[in-house]
Amino acid sequence: MLRLDGQPVAQTADRPGRTTLAQGERVVVLLEGTIRQAGDRRLLLVDLLPAGLEIEPLELGPARPAELGWLGDLTRPSASASRDDRFAAVLDGWSPQFRLAYVARATTPGQFVWPASRVEDMYDAASFA
């Protein structure tokens, strides 16, 4: 998780794994990974949000806001969806690496613990990470 300027969001010193955000504070969630079994695969990436955050409706493609230019090249998913509690994207497994991002905003102030992301092969349920 990064601030809008690209710097990491500091974790709470007394409780590692938690971050403190003020109400209305925006962060960039950057999801990167390597697909070890490349080929004809369709992968589903699901990133759950902690309660108290919501995804901002920003386009992070080539026409992204200038303040987020530091993100560089991002993978264009086959499909993506921003829900109340998650970000989901479908990736075709032809490329061995992926890099996705979205912006989230704290709707309530507090300390937040981020659940782990999950990537799974849509047609081979035994392949997941």
C-alpha positions as CSV (number, residue, x, y, z in Angstrom):
1,M,0.0,0.0,0.0
2,L,1.4,3.4,-1.1
3,R,0.6,7.0,-0.6
4,L,-0.5,9.0,-3.7
5,D,3.1,10.2,-4.1
6,G,4.4,6.6,-4.3
7,Q,5.9,6.4,-0.8
8,P,4.9,3.4,1.4
9,V,2.3,3.9,4.0
10,A,3.9,3.4,7.5
11,Q,2.7,0.5,9.6
12,T,1.7,1.0,13.2
13,A,4.7,0.6,15.4
14,D,2.9,-1.1,18.3
15,R,0.9,-3.5,16.1
16,P,2.8,-4.7,13.0
17,G,0.7,-5.4,9.9
18,R,-1.7,-2.5,10.6
19,T,-1.8,0.9,9.1
20,T,-3.5,4.0,10.5
21,L,-5.5,6.1,8.0
22,A,-7.5,9.3,8.6
23,Q,-11.0,9.7,7.2
24,G,-10.9,10.6,3.5
25,E,-7.2,9.6,3.2
26,R,-6.5,7.9,-0.2
27,V,-3.9,5.2,-0.9
28,V,-2.8,3.3,-3.9
29,V,-2.9,-0.5,-3.7
30,L,-0.3,-2.0,-6.0
31,L,-0.6,-5.7,-6.9
32,E,2.4,-7.4,-8.5
33,G,3.1,-11.0,-9.2
34,T,4.9,-13.6,-11.3
35,I,3.0,-16.5,-13.0
36,R,5.3,-19.5,-12.8
37,Q,3.3,-21.7,-15.0
38,A,2.8,-19.4,-18.0
39,G,0.7,-20.6,-21.0
40,D,-2.9,-20.6,-21.9
41,R,-4.4,-19.8,-18.5
42,R,-7.1,-17.5,-17.3
43,L,-6.4,-16.2,-13.8
44,L,-8.7,-14.5,-11.4
45,L,-7.1,-12.1,-8.9
46,V,-9.2,-11.1,-5.9
47,D,-8.0,-8.4,-3.4
48,L,-10.3,-8.0,-0.4
49,L,-10.6,-4.6,1.3
50,P,-10.8,-4.1,5.0
51,A,-14.0,-2.6,6.3
52,G,-13.9,1.2,6.3
53,L,-12.3,1.5,2.9
54,E,-13.8,1.8,-0.5
55,I,-12.4,1.8,-4.0
56,E,-12.2,5.2,-5.8
57,P,-13.6,5.1,-9.4
58,L,-10.3,6.2,-11.1
59,E,-9.1,5.0,-14.5
60,L,-5.5,3.9,-14.0
61,G,-4.9,3.1,-17.7
62,P,-2.8,5.4,-20.0
63,A,-5.1,8.4,-19.2
64,R,-4.5,8.2,-15.4
65,P,-4.1,11.4,-13.3
66,A,-0.7,13.1,-13.5
67,E,-0.1,12.6,-9.8
68,L,0.0,8.9,-10.4
69,G,2.4,8.9,-13.3
70,W,5.0,7.2,-11.0
71,L,3.0,3.9,-11.4
72,G,4.6,3.2,-14.8
73,D,3.2,0.5,-17.0
74,L,0.3,-1.5,-15.6
75,T,-1.1,-4.8,-16.9
76,R,-4.4,-4.4,-18.7
77,P,-6.8,-7.1,-17.4
78,S,-9.3,-8.9,-19.7
79,A,-12.0,-7.7,-17.2
80,S,-12.0,-6.1,-13.8
81,A,-14.6,-5.1,-11.2
82,S,-14.6,-2.9,-8.1
83,R,-17.1,-4.0,-5.5
84,D,-17.8,-2.7,-2.0
85,D,-15.5,-5.2,-0.4
86,R,-13.1,-6.3,-3.2
87,F,-11.2,-5.6,-6.4
88,A,-11.2,-8.4,-8.9
89,A,-9.4,-8.8,-12.2
90,V,-9.2,-11.5,-14.9
91,L,-5.7,-12.0,-16.4
92,D,-4.8,-14.0,-19.4
93,G,-1.7,-16.1,-18.5
94,W,0.3,-15.3,-21.6
95,S,2.6,-12.8,-19.7
96,P,4.7,-14.2,-16.9
97,Q,4.2,-11.0,-14.8
98,F,1.4,-8.8,-13.8
99,R,1.1,-5.3,-12.3
100,L,-2.3,-3.9,-11.3
101,A,-3.3,-0.9,-9.1
102,Y,-6.3,0.8,-7.7
103,V,-7.0,3.7,-5.4
104,A,-8.9,3.2,-2.1
105,R,-10.2,5.9,0.3
106,A,-10.8,5.5,4.0
107,T,-14.4,6.2,4.8
108,T,-13.8,5.9,8.5
109,P,-10.6,6.7,10.5
110,G,-8.8,3.9,12.2
111,Q,-6.2,1.1,12.0
112,F,-6.6,-1.3,9.1
113,V,-5.4,-4.8,8.5
114,W,-5.2,-5.8,4.8
115,P,-6.4,-9.4,4.0
116,A,-4.2,-11.4,1.6
117,S,-4.9,-11.3,-2.1
118,R,-5.7,-14.5,-3.9
119,V,-4.9,-15.6,-7.5
120,E,-6.5,-18.7,-8.9
121,D,-6.7,-20.4,-12.3
122,M,-10.3,-20.1,-13.3
123,Y,-10.3,-23.6,-15.0
124,D,-7.9,-25.5,-12.7
125,A,-9.1,-25.0,-9.1
126,A,-6.0,-26.8,-7.7
127,S,-3.7,-23.9,-9.0
128,F,-3.9,-20.9,-6.7
129,A,-1.7,-18.6,-4.7
